[in-house]
């Protein structure tokens, strides 16, 4: 899995502006947790768009070992 921090920085480099965002409280089960996410973003050189996703993370040894996104 690509380093989540590097992956996040890569995404941020494509975003021009984030007028609004929302992240739900986490739902935790065993060694997984999930959050719902909504973002209004202006990608660099593009129009504003809405992004909705559910993010599921697997934790091993206190670190995120796997991530999966549902759009």
C-alpha positions as CSV (number, residue, x, y, z in Angstrom):
1,X,0.0,0.0,0.0
2,X,1.2,3.5,-0.8
3,X,2.1,5.6,2.2
4,X,-1.2,7.2,3.3
5,X,0.6,10.5,4.1
6,X,2.2,10.7,0.7
7,X,-1.0,9.7,-1.0
8,X,-2.9,12.5,0.9
9,X,-0.2,15.1,0.0
10,X,-0.5,14.0,-3.7
11,X,-4.2,14.6,-3.6
12,X,-3.8,18.0,-1.9
13,X,-1.4,19.1,-4.6
14,X,-4.3,18.9,-7.1
15,X,-6.8,20.8,-5.0
16,X,-7.1,24.6,-5.5
17,X,-9.7,25.3,-2.7
18,X,-12.0,23.4,-0.3
19,X,-15.1,25.7,0.4
20,X,-16.6,23.1,2.7
21,X,-16.0,19.6,4.1
22,X,-17.4,17.2,6.7
23,X,-16.2,14.0,8.3
24,X,-18.5,11.9,10.5
25,X,-17.7,10.4,13.8
26,X,-15.8,7.1,13.4
27,X,-17.5,3.8,13.6
28,X,-15.1,1.3,15.2
29,X,-15.2,-2.5,15.0
30,X,-12.3,-4.8,15.9
31,X,-9.3,-3.5,14.0
32,X,-11.3,-1.5,11.5
33,X,-12.8,2.0,11.6
34,X,-14.8,3.9,9.0
35,X,-15.9,7.5,8.5
36,X,-18.3,9.2,6.0
37,X,-16.7,12.1,4.2
38,X,-18.2,15.0,2.1
39,X,-16.1,17.6,0.4
40,X,-16.9,20.5,-1.9
41,X,-13.6,21.1,-3.8
42,X,-12.2,23.2,-6.6
43,X,-9.6,21.2,-8.4
44,X,-6.8,23.3,-9.8
45,X,-8.0,24.6,-13.2
46,X,-11.4,23.1,-12.9
47,X,-14.9,23.8,-11.6
48,X,-16.2,23.1,-8.1
49,X,-17.4,19.5,-7.5
50,X,-18.9,17.5,-4.7
51,X,-17.2,14.4,-3.4
52,X,-19.0,11.8,-1.2
53,X,-17.3,8.7,0.1
54,X,-17.2,6.1,2.9
55,X,-13.6,5.4,4.1
56,X,-12.8,2.1,5.7
57,X,-9.4,1.7,7.4
58,X,-7.7,-1.4,8.8
59,X,-5.3,-0.8,11.7
60,X,-2.3,-3.1,12.5
61,X,0.3,-2.3,15.2
62,X,-1.2,1.1,15.8
63,X,-1.0,2.2,12.1
64,X,-3.3,2.3,9.1
65,X,-2.3,-0.9,7.1
66,X,-5.1,-0.8,4.5
67,X,-7.6,1.7,3.2
68,X,-10.6,1.3,1.0
69,X,-13.0,4.0,-0.3
70,X,-16.6,3.7,-1.5
71,X,-17.9,6.5,-3.7
